[in-house]
Amino acid sequence: MKTRISIEGIECHAYHGCLEEESKIGGRYQVDVHVDKDVSLSVRNDTLTDTVDYVVVNEVVRKEMAIRSKLIEHVGGRILKSLSEAIPGEKSIEVKIIKFNPPVRGIVNHTSITLKEDYR
């Protein structure tokens, strides 16, 4: 039984970006995580170990977001790698990072990247 488990709207203040100012003042980010996984055991047994633990996902995201990178693509890759190690079994993980009010000329609400990886 394939299921999509989503943990959305993890808000963080982080210091990513290519500009020196971004390393000092930081900015607002949101991370959304989607995991496609067979959860048929947890449906039958009501056990957390057979599904995706939201607490673990939140901790992984916050830990990786706290490590400065120039590019959110780099942060997203680290989040994917850490989540693949933290979530057992076959799965597909998608991570979306939204950067609010990026420092560009003009008004831009946000930019984002989405990375997806299958782990078999």
C-alpha positions as MATLAB code, in Angstrom:
seq = 'MKTRISIEGIECHAYHGCLEEESKIGGRYQVDVHVDKDVSLSVRNDTLTDTVDYVVVNEVVRKEMAIRSKLIEHVGGRILKSLSEAIPGEKSIEVKIIKFNPPVRGIVNHTSITLKEDYR';
ca = [
       0.000    0.000    0.000;
       1.883    3.053   -1.267;
       1.113    6.220    0.642;
       2.297    9.820    0.415;
       3.148   11.243    3.814;
       3.618   15.018    3.821;
       5.208   17.248    6.418;
       4.675   20.768    5.122;
       5.410   24.258    6.311;
       8.524   23.645    8.414;
       9.596   27.252    8.965;
      13.211   28.145    9.640;
      15.397   31.199    9.892;
      18.629   30.322    8.105;
      21.728   31.940    6.621;
      21.890   30.587    3.064;
      22.859   32.655    0.071;
      25.749   33.904   -2.016;
      25.755   37.414   -0.561;
      27.755   38.263    2.554;
      24.728   40.037    4.039;
      22.735   36.799    3.902;
      25.344   35.114    6.085;
      24.851   37.811    8.719;
      21.138   38.601    8.782;
      19.703   35.398    7.372;
      16.246   34.956    5.996;
      12.952   33.125    6.250;
      12.590   29.679    4.693;
       9.930   27.011    4.476;
      10.591   23.338    3.839;
       8.014   20.816    2.638;
       8.802   17.098    2.690;
       6.841   14.354    0.925;
       7.656   10.691    1.394;
       6.111    7.959   -0.761;
       6.395    4.673    1.112;
       4.638    1.375    1.668;
       2.899    1.778    5.036;
       0.767   -1.361    4.954;
       2.401   -2.656    8.160;
       1.570    0.497   10.114;
      -2.001    0.390    8.788;
      -2.376   -3.104   10.254;
      -0.198   -2.832   13.370;
      -0.543    0.832   14.414;
       3.222    1.095   14.903;
       5.299    4.227   14.347;
       8.389    2.278   13.305;
       6.598    1.104   10.143;
       5.811    4.596    8.861;
       7.415    8.068    8.749;
       8.053    9.764   12.089;
       7.206   13.477   11.728;
       9.461   14.343   14.668;
      12.478   12.791   12.935;
      11.709   14.602    9.674;
      11.407   17.942   11.488;
      14.696   17.353   13.355;
      16.578   16.412   10.173;
      15.284   19.463    8.305;
      16.157   21.859   11.142;
      19.629   20.360   11.573;
      20.501   20.660    7.875;
      18.945   24.120    7.516;
      21.188   25.319   10.367;
      24.317   24.543    8.299;
      25.082   27.486    6.031;
      25.249   26.951    2.277;
      25.428   29.337   -0.627;
      22.750   27.451   -2.570;
      19.452   26.028   -1.371;
      20.021   23.228   -3.872;
      22.981   22.146   -1.718;
      20.884   22.254    1.447;
      18.152   20.253   -0.276;
      20.655   17.567   -1.257;
      21.826   17.259    2.337;
      18.247   17.031    3.579;
      17.489   14.263    1.058;
      20.590   12.303    2.079;
      19.893   12.622    5.807;
      16.223   11.694    5.410;
      17.124    8.643    3.306;
      19.287    7.441    6.199;
      16.675    8.250    8.851;
      13.683    6.628    7.124;
      14.102    2.856    6.662;
      12.982    0.840    3.672;
      12.197    1.635    0.076;
      10.856    5.124   -0.436;
      10.769    8.183   -2.598;
      11.512   11.529   -0.945;
      10.710   14.970   -2.272;
      12.019   18.129   -0.606;
      10.901   21.642   -1.491;
      12.739   24.640   -0.035;
      11.154   28.064   -0.305;
      13.251   31.182    0.242;
      11.110   34.199    1.078;
      12.041   37.717   -0.011;
      15.233   36.835   -1.884;
      17.660   39.737   -2.337;
      16.996   40.587   -5.975;
      16.079   43.837   -7.678;
      12.356   44.324   -7.557;
       9.674   42.586   -5.591;
       9.894   38.799   -5.488;
       7.791   37.018   -2.882;
       9.823   33.821   -2.917;
      11.988   31.443   -4.879;
      12.034   27.671   -4.479;
      13.658   24.433   -5.520;
      12.239   20.920   -5.445;
      14.442   17.835   -5.353;
      13.214   14.256   -5.556;
      15.059   10.989   -5.143;
      14.004    7.331   -5.175;
      15.699    5.000   -2.684;
      15.357    1.317   -3.504;
];
